[in-house]
Amino acid sequence: MKMKISVPFFLLMAGALSCFAEPSLEQKIGGILMVGFRGMSVDKDSPVVRDILEYNLGGVILFDADLQLKTTERNIHSPDQLVQLTGTLQSYAKGSLLIAIDQEGGLVNRLKPAYGFPPTFSQKYLGELNTPDVTYQEALKLAVALKAAGINLNLAPVVDLAVNPENFIVKKERTFSSDSEKTVYHAARFISAHHDQGVLCTLKHFPGHGSSSADSHKDMTDVTETWQDAELEPYRQLCKEADVVMTAHIFQRNLDPDLPATLSKRIISGLLREEIGYDGVVMTDDLCMKAIADNYGFETALEYSLNAGADILLIANNETYDPDMVPKTVETIAGLVRTGRVSEARIDEACRRIAQLKGRIGANRPISSNQ
């Protein structure tokens, strides 16, 4: 029996199907960007809201300090204010917006007690205490605070090994241990606590930043003579649980003689994806950090990182701030696509991985007990 379709029903279906129209190239590019912005609150006239509505901005990163203005007036003032901010941002997004923060605990702690959030311990403290149940409980406090604030991606844990005691990451007590097995065990408990709250996590900084002597926020650093293969062990053992892996702005010339990890196809597509077997989202560290910006320039960094296999391009937009960072970046990448320097298929691949990642927001996915 044939169903008779009325004209109004047909028009209704046509309207529904239009909701699934293929996004433009510019909207696909917007979807692979994670960018910082100014404002304790936003509205329809805010640049970040324009970016969400016009360019389908995929994610934002929150800070409690504005480095260019040298103030604490950026995105975070109190729990109630932050809930209002994240809720407003999500209300403008067509799907899920990734809202990320560096909430490692200890010194790298954007949700500070001064703003009304719970106190935290550093990863070094938890590693030295070496009580996995305490690591889980402390990470759970982080995750509960993030979930309550409307933040769905923690740019943590750090799984760099404390190889060099003078390393800028190690000195800030951001690492669990110099031992890879201990690092893996505590990182697994950290991730498990976040997943039990439906919050995603990020392993950083691939392929290992713990032996460097220079700070990549300030300059390029070469770890060829100090890097150890053990620094890959957290990624080998946690690649099935990892939501996101963040790259490091470091040279390891035995892995790639020409390019730093963030820009290296050998390191991202070769080592991380093909050898280790990770098929999740890869995020660059901030592409405005001096290690990249001063040595390659922004357009080259965008081109190389995408061709290397990065999916989310992180632009903190903090040390120097530009309210038009998103449209400028979108247009730059669109130009790279139109001239054949980056393929649209590479953009589509990144969009696919990010869509899968967003589909896991809020899921309860505890790590297996043998970790």
N, C-alpha and C positions, 0 to 999 in steps of 0.2 A: 504493500500500500504506500503510495507516494504521499509525502507530507506537503501540504500546501503552505508555502511561505508567504506571509502577508508582506506588503511593502513596508509598513512600519518596522516589522521584525527584521527585514533585510537591512533597512537603514540602521537599525540598532546594532546589528552584527557588524556592519561596515564601520560604524563608529568605534565599536569595541576593538576590531582588528587594527584600527589606526593607532591604538595605544601601543602596539607592538611594532611600529614602523622601525625600520633599520636606522640606528643612530647615524648621524653624520660623522665624517672623519674627525672633525673638531671635538665632537662629543665623546667619541671613543678615546681620543687623546686626553681629554679632560678627566676621563675615568681612571687613567693610570697615574694621575698626579696626586701627591699628598703635600699640602702646602700650609705653612703657618700664616696667621692673620692677626690683626690687632682688634681688640674689643672685648670687654667684659660682658657685653650684650650685642646682639645683632638684630637688624630688621631688614625689610625689603630693599632699603637703600644702601646696605652694607656691601662693599666689594666682594666679600666671601659669599654672600647670598647670591649676588649676580653670577658668581662663578659656578655655584651649585645649579642655578636655574638655566643658565645659558650654555655652560660647558660640561654639565654633568660631573662636576668635580668629585673625584672618587674618595678623597679623604682629607682630613685636616689634622694638624699636630698642634697640641696645646702647650703653652709655656706659662710659667708664673712670673717671668722676668722679660723685659724688653731690652735686649743687649745694645741696640743702637741708641735708645734713649737713656739707657742706664737707670731704669726704674723697675719697680715691681708691678707696674700697671700694664698688664698684658691680657691674660685670659682668665685668671683665677683669683678670686677674692674670698669666697666662702662656699660651703657645700650647697646652700640654697641657690646662690648666684650661678654656680657651675651647672646644676641641674637645669636651671632655666636656659642657660646658654646652649647646652648640648641638645636639649629638647627642641629649642627653636631651630637649630641647625638641621636636625633630623626632619623637622616638619616641612622643610623646603626641598628635601631630597626626594627623588623619584623612587629610589629603593633605599637600601641601607647605606648610610654614610659611615666610612671608617673614621672613628674619632680616636686618635692615638695620643700617647703621652709617654715620657720617660719616667717611669715610676719604679726604679730599681730597688729603692730603699737606701737608707743612709744618706750620703751626701747628694746623690742624684735622686731627688725627691721633690717633684713639682707640687704634690699635695701635702703641704707642710702643716705641722701642728699650729703654727701661727695663723693659719687660715681656717682652723677648726677641724683638721683631719687628724687621724690617728698617728702616733709616732711610729717610726719604722727602724729596722736594723739593716745594716749594710750586708752585702753578700759575704764579705770577708768575715764578719762576725759570725754569720750562720755557718760558714765553712769551718771556721776554727772551733766553734761549739760542736759541730759534726754530729748533731742529733736530728736525723731526717724528719721526725715528727714535729720538731720545733720549726724547721724550715717550712714544712707544709703549713703549720698554723700561722706563721708570720706572713707567708705568701698569701694565705687565705684572707688575712686582714687587708692586705693590699687589694686583692681581687674584689672583696666585698665593697670597699670604698670606691673602686673604679666602677663597678656595676651600678652602685647607687648614684654615682655622678653622671652616668650615661656614657661612660668611656668604654669602648669595646675592644681596643687593641693596646696592650702594654708593650712598649719597646724594651722588653726585658724577657728573660734573664741574659746577663752577660755570661758567655761561656768561654771568654778568653782565659788562657792559663796564666797564672802569675809567674811568668818565666823571669822577667826583669823587675827586681824590686823598685827600680827607679822609673818604671813605665808610668805614664800619666794616668792610665786607667787603674793600674795596681795601687798607686799611691793614694788614689781616692777611694780605696777599699771596695772597688766595684767587682772584684773577682772572688769566686768561692775558694780557689786553691790553685797551687801549681801542679797538682796531681789530676790527670784527666779523668780517672775513674771517680774520684770524689766530686769533681765538677759535674760529671754526668749525673751522678746520683742526686745531688742537691738540685741541679737544674730540673731534673725530672719531677721532683717533688714540688718545685716552684710552679712548673707548668701545670701539673695535675691540680693544684689548688685553684689556679685561674680557670682551667677548663671546667671544674666543678661549679664555677660561678658563671659559666658561659662567656668568659673573657678570653680573647685570643692573645698569644704570646709571640715574641720575636727572639730568635737566637742571634747573638751578635758578638764579634764582628768577623765575618768569614774572610779569609781562611785562618784568622787568629792574629790578634793585635797585641798580645801580652808580652811579646819580646821586643817591641819597638822602643827606641830611645827618644824619638821625636813625637810631638803631638800633631796629629793630622788636621786638627782644627787650625793649626798655624802654618804647617809646611808638610811636604811629602816626606814619608819616612820609608827607609829601605830595611827590610828584615831578613835579607837573603842570608846573612851570616849568623843570625841568631834564632831564626824560626825553626821549630821542631815539628816533625810529622805528628807527634802526639797532639798538637793543637787542632788537628782535624777530628780527633776521636769524639768529641761531643757531637759533631755533625753526623758522623757515621752512626753513632748509637741513638741519636734522637731525631733522625731525619723523618721517621714515620709519625712522630708526635708534633714536629715543628709546624706551626702555622705560617710563619714568615722567617726567612733568613735575611739578615742585613749584611751588606758587604762592608769591607774595610778599605780605606784609601791608603793602601800600603803596597810597596813593591816587594815581591818575592821572585827574584829573577830566575830562579830555578823552575818556577811554575810558569812564569811568563817573562821573557827577557826585556820586553818592550813597554808593557802597560801595567798600571796598578790594578788591583783586584776588581775594583768597581767598574773599570772600563775593559776588563779582559774576558774575551770569549773563551780562552783556554781555561780560565779559572772558574767562571760561572757555568758556562754550558758544558765544558769538558770535565773539570774536576768535580764540581758540586752536583751537576745533573747526571752526567753520564757515568762517572766513576763511583760516586757515593750513592747515586740513585734518588736524589731529591727532585720531586716534580711539583713542589709547592711554590708559593709566591716568593720571589726574590725582591728585596727592597734595597735601593742604594742608601748609603749614609748620605747626609746632607750634601747635595751637589754644589752648594755655595761655600762649603768649607774651603779654606785657602789651599789645601793640598791639591784640590782639583781645579778650583777657580783660577788660581794664579799660574797654573802650569799648562792648562788645556783650553780654558775659555768655556763659556756656558754651552754654546752650540755644539762644539766638539764633544763635550761631556755628555750631552743628551744623545747624540748620535752613537757614540761608542758604547755607552751603558745599555742602550736599547739593543744594539746589535750583539752585545755580549750575552744578553739573556735576562736582563733586569726587567721586572714587571711593574713595580711601583717606583716612581722617581720621587725621592724625598727632597723637598725644597723648604728649609726651615723658615726662610724669609724673615730672619730675626736680626742677625748682625748688621745687615743692611735690609731695609724694608721697602717693598714696592707694592702698592695696592693693586697694580695691574700685572703682577707676576704671572698669574694664570693665563690671561689672554695672550701675553707676550710669549709664554712658553708653548702654549697650544699652537700659535702661529709659526713659531720656530720649528716645531716638530712636524707640523703639516707641510712646511716647506721641504723638510728632509724627506718626507714621504713622496711628495710630488716630483722631486728631483731624483728619486730612486736611491737615495743614500740610506733610507730605512724603508723596509717593506711594510705595506699595510697588513700583511699576514702576521708580521711580528707584533704589531699593535693588537691585532685580533687575539693572538695567543696570550698576550698579557691580560687582555680583558677577560678572557675565559678563566684564567687562573684566579683573577681577582673576584669574579662572580662566584666561583666555587668557594673561595675564602669567605666571602660575605654570607654565603649560605650556611656557614658553620657558626655564625655569631649566635650566641645563646645556647648552643648545643652542649649537653653534658657528655663529655668524652674523656673519662678518666684514663690515665696512663696505666698500662699493664703493670701488675705487681712485681714483675721480675726486673723492673728498672731500678 
